[in-house]
Amino acid sequence: MLKNSLVNFTLLWLLLQVLVEVNCQMTPFKPSALNCHTATFIDNKLYILSGLTITSAKSYNTVKEFFYLDVSIPFNTRELSWQDLSNINMVPPHGLATSAKGGVNNNTLFVYGGGSFTNQAMELVYTFDPHHMIWNPPKITGINAIRKSSLTGVMGYNGKFYLWGGSTYENIILNDMLILDTISLNWGKGSLVNAPTPRIFYGATLLPNNKIIYIGGTNDDTTEFGHVNLNIIKGITLSLSEVYLYDMINDNWDAKITTGKIPSNRFGFSSVLGLDGQRVIIYGGAFINPGYLDTTLYVLDLTNYNWYIPKISGIIPKPRVFHQANVIGKYMVISFGIGYDRTVESDILLLDISNNEEYIWTIKFDPSVSKTSPPLSSSPSPSPSSPLPSSSQLSNSSTNNSNSNHMVGAIVGSLISVIFLLVGGFFIYKWIKNKQNQKIINENNNHNNEEKAMPIERDIHDYDQAMDNNEQEIIQMPRNTNESIIIPANDHHEQEIMQTPKNENTTNHEPIILASTEANNNNNYGQIISTSSNDRLSSQILKDEILQAVKQEIAQTLKNELLQVARDNNINIAKINAKQD
Ligand SMILES: *[C@@H]1O[C@H](CO)[C@@H](O)[C@H](O)[C@H]1NC(C)=O
């Protein structure tokens, strides 16, 4: 009798472990298909804020998401564990803003500008304090700064945020230099003498010599490009044969003529400084078809302003536009954007840039080398090369269960996973049969095949196909607004814009206006499913639904079984429920 209940108890315990695990994995945060978001790297976390989603080929919507990726631990880009902070996000849904790390303690997230696309009040600048998890609109003194969008701000080594170019609410493209001192919270202006011509969606990178390099972009916000191949179909795009340097110390501009394999004109790409500080790496963007297969990765040698195509290995990803890139450890970390199929490629791309002779596209992030620069703060760090403390933190956080359980779990785990698979398989079968949707099944099969092996030839093949299929899928660049009533500029930035009802010949270009309550955001997601012409997007969402349904059914079944066993053993049910939480 005693032996029997001991066996039962062990079984119950193991089932509980599985259930807890299922519950934990049941609601992973799945971000929207973002573009024109901001990505800021602070204290081993990559924070992603807001951005746009494509609702149809020519209209965009804003989202209110705020989440981060913990990069203190190794991860695989195929299984990203996003941590959702949307519930504490007080920044209205917006896109086309720019962000950087700055402030008194050099660990505050600053977000400037962007467009809410709605009548919703939005401050010019917001800050997020990651330690206290608080958003604030800071009070900033000095000149009456204006709101700009579609720009890339650069945080100087001095804590000043350099906000050059971009476009106003009225879609006037500028070349002025706004400077936000994030330490004294004061606005200033930089020189316009010899500044580049007005532009948006350019590349901007901070160099070690206190200069900022500005590359490419566009001065035409009616530009259109292919959804998948990102080839520019209509509109003007600026050349990369000349680059511009802004000297932060002396407040002056300089231009440099570039040589070598000059990338074709492009905008909406990302640019980062190489780890040796001697080169700028650019990736992606919407571009003029150069007449050859463009791997969209180029390097500008800063010693002679010579462009070259770097040697790369690994699986070459599709080009992306309106993404973001951060240097984290030895990687150029690319986040989201337009141009890839989310069922095939991760929202995050990793390019290992540690070896200038050969960059490597990879899906595995190794944080052990991410501490290339020792922290500048006064926080004690034993030695820069010592193993990361976070790995032990990780195991601590997951050791709610005693170690012995892991042993038992390992032995019986395989048995349970067989049951798990059988039950799961059954429910998948049941669910799919209910849906009677042969197309989805086919799509999933394709997806599985694709995941097994992705030789470079496949990519090129797909790329060509995309070019063929893509003729009707043309994307219009996001704009603040086409028709807007401008309330004369005053202190109330938040009331500067009011959007008029749609007007017959601009309906294609107008962003969809939606209220920004939580409930409506959920609806927005639903609308994407129904209005998107992209089958792969909807198939991804349906696939998620399948997974969700299966997980819920399995969890329910296990829960019922558990309760049954619990009753047999007279174990307090309340205790189990507490454990589940
Ligand atoms: C802030 O930290 C960065 C490194 O992340 C450093 O380059 C910069 O100089 C720091 N800024 C200030 C004002 O100390």
PDBQT file of the ligand as one rigid body, heavy atoms in Angstrom, charges set to zero:
ROOT
HETATM    1  C1  LIG A 601      28.378  55.434 -22.167  1.00  0.00    +0.000 C 
HETATM    2  O1  LIG A 601      28.791  54.107 -22.440  1.00  0.00    +0.000 OA
HETATM    3  C2  LIG A 601      29.388  53.927 -23.696  1.00  0.00    +0.000 C 
HETATM    4  C3  LIG A 601      29.696  52.469 -23.842  1.00  0.00    +0.000 C 
HETATM    5  O2  LIG A 601      28.532  51.723 -23.813  1.00  0.00    +0.000 OA
HETATM    6  C4  LIG A 601      30.616  54.797 -23.824  1.00  0.00    +0.000 C 
HETATM    7  O3  LIG A 601      31.181  54.637 -25.079  1.00  0.00    +0.000 OA
HETATM    8  C5  LIG A 601      30.252  56.232 -23.583  1.00  0.00    +0.000 C 
HETATM    9  O4  LIG A 601      31.386  57.042 -23.613  1.00  0.00    +0.000 OA
HETATM   10  C6  LIG A 601      29.545  56.390 -22.264  1.00  0.00    +0.000 C 
HETATM   11  N1  LIG A 601      29.081  57.747 -22.136  1.00  0.00    +0.000 N 
HETATM   12  C7  LIG A 601      29.388  58.515 -21.101  1.00  0.00    +0.000 C 
HETATM   13  C8  LIG A 601      28.810  59.870 -21.127  1.00  0.00    +0.000 C 
HETATM   14  O5  LIG A 601      30.099  58.134 -20.208  1.00  0.00    +0.000 OA
ENDROOT
TORSDOF 0
